[in-house]
Amino acid sequence: MTLGDLMDKFWVLARLKTGSSRSEDHYFRNFSPRVRHRLTKWQALQLYDEIDRVIRKENDLRFKKIPAMERLCASVTVETRSIERQNFEAFFADGVPINSFDGFEVRPKSD
């Protein structure tokens, strides 16, 4: 999985709204074009469900201590890697606030 693929997944996390009343087509339309052309609607819905599962873990204190990027990396079983904060800022330069992931704060990893 490339950095671009991972960033696409965060674009999805920033854009999609949770809720069971939405249709599969709604989820599919909200994927970035870069991801959308490679996914079937079924795959898009599966990825949405995986991201939604991560979002719903917000009340778990163990997950609150882990930056959102690492939490999502673990959920989609990609190799966890550190991506610098400026990569996030560059990716969201089109106006999506850096800390707008459905209540999760995106912050640098503190060692």
Backbone torsions as a table, in degrees:
resi	resn	phi	psi	omega
1	MET	NA	130.3	-177.5
2	THR	-87.3	168.1	174.9
3	LEU	-58.2	-40.0	178.7
4	GLY	-61.2	-41.0	177.9
5	ASP	-62.2	-43.3	-179.6
6	LEU	-64.7	-43.0	179.3
7	MET	-63.9	-36.0	175.9
8	ASP	-58.9	-39.2	179.8
9	LYS	-65.0	-36.3	176.7
10	PHE	-71.8	-30.2	173.7
11	TRP	-60.4	-42.1	177.5
12	VAL	-61.6	-46.3	-179.0
13	LEU	-60.0	-38.7	-179.6
14	ALA	-72.5	-31.0	-172.8
15	ARG	-94.0	-35.3	-173.3
16	LEU	-78.0	147.2	174.2
17	LYS	-106.7	143.3	179.1
18	THR	-80.5	155.9	177.4
19	GLY	148.2	132.1	-175.4
20	SER	-79.0	-10.6	-177.0
21	SER	-81.7	-7.5	-178.0
22	ARG	-83.8	149.9	-176.3
23	SER	-86.5	163.9	175.5
24	GLU	-58.1	-40.1	179.3
25	ASP	-61.2	-38.2	179.1
26	HIS	-60.1	-47.1	179.6
27	TYR	-62.7	-43.8	-176.9
28	PHE	-62.0	-41.3	-179.5
29	ARG	-65.7	-25.1	-176.6
30	ASN	-86.5	-5.2	174.7
31	PHE	-75.3	146.6	178.1
32	SER	-62.5	150.2	-179.3
33	PRO	-55.0	-32.9	-178.0
34	ARG	-63.6	-39.7	177.3
35	VAL	-81.3	-41.7	-170.5
36	ARG	-58.2	-39.8	-176.2
37	HIS	-70.7	-14.1	180.0
38	ARG	-101.9	-6.5	-175.1
39	LEU	-114.2	142.8	167.7
40	THR	-78.1	164.8	178.0
41	LYS	-59.9	-37.4	179.8
42	TRP	-63.9	-42.8	178.7
43	GLN	-65.0	-38.8	178.9
44	ALA	-61.8	-43.2	179.8
45	LEU	-66.3	-38.3	177.4
46	GLN	-62.4	-43.2	179.4
47	LEU	-65.5	-42.2	176.8
48	TYR	-57.2	-46.4	-178.5
49	ASP	-60.4	-38.3	179.1
50	GLU	-66.1	-43.1	178.5
51	ILE	-65.6	-42.1	179.2
52	ASP	-60.3	-38.7	178.4
53	ARG	-61.2	-39.2	178.3
54	VAL	-67.0	-44.3	179.5
55	ILE	-58.2	-41.9	-176.2
56	ARG	-71.2	-7.2	176.8
57	LYS	-84.8	7.0	-175.0
58	GLU	-53.6	-32.7	-177.7
59	ASN	-79.7	-6.8	178.6
60	ASP	-83.4	115.6	-174.5
61	LEU	-60.5	-31.6	178.5
62	ARG	-61.0	-39.0	-178.3
63	PHE	-76.3	-28.1	178.7
64	LYS	-63.7	-24.4	-177.6
65	LYS	-86.3	-6.2	-177.2
66	ILE	-107.3	128.8	177.5
67	PRO	-54.7	146.0	-175.3
68	ALA	-54.6	-36.6	-178.5
69	MET	-60.8	-48.0	-178.9
70	GLU	-67.3	-35.6	179.7
71	ARG	-62.5	-43.8	179.9
72	LEU	-72.0	-39.2	176.5
73	CYS	-54.2	-45.7	-178.7
74	ALA	-65.3	-36.7	-175.1
75	SER	-71.3	-28.0	-179.5
76	VAL	-102.4	13.9	175.6
77	THR	53.0	40.9	170.1
78	VAL	-99.5	160.2	179.2
79	GLU	-61.8	126.7	179.5
80	THR	-71.4	129.0	178.8
81	ARG	-139.9	154.2	178.0
82	SER	-90.3	130.6	176.1
83	ILE	-117.2	127.2	-172.6
84	GLU	-64.7	152.8	-177.9
85	ARG	-57.7	-35.9	-178.6
86	GLN	-64.2	-25.9	174.9
87	ASN	-65.6	-38.8	174.7
88	PHE	-63.0	-46.5	-176.4
89	GLU	-63.0	-39.8	177.5
90	ALA	-66.4	-40.6	-178.4
91	PHE	-64.9	-36.7	-177.6
92	PHE	-99.3	22.7	-179.2
93	ALA	-63.4	-13.9	-179.5
94	ASP	-80.2	9.5	172.1
95	GLY	112.7	-4.6	176.6
96	VAL	-77.5	120.7	-177.1
97	PRO	-58.1	142.7	-175.8
98	ILE	-62.1	-30.5	-176.2
99	ASN	-106.5	36.1	-172.6
100	SER	-104.9	22.6	-177.4
101	PHE	-80.0	71.1	173.9
102	ASP	47.4	44.3	176.3
103	GLY	93.7	-10.2	176.2
104	PHE	-85.6	136.8	175.2
105	GLU	-89.1	132.1	175.0
106	VAL	-95.8	119.2	-176.0
107	ARG	-141.4	156.4	178.2
108	PRO	-63.3	149.4	178.1
109	LYS	-68.7	131.8	178.9
110	SER	-103.7	123.3	-179.7
111	ASP	-107.8	NA	NA
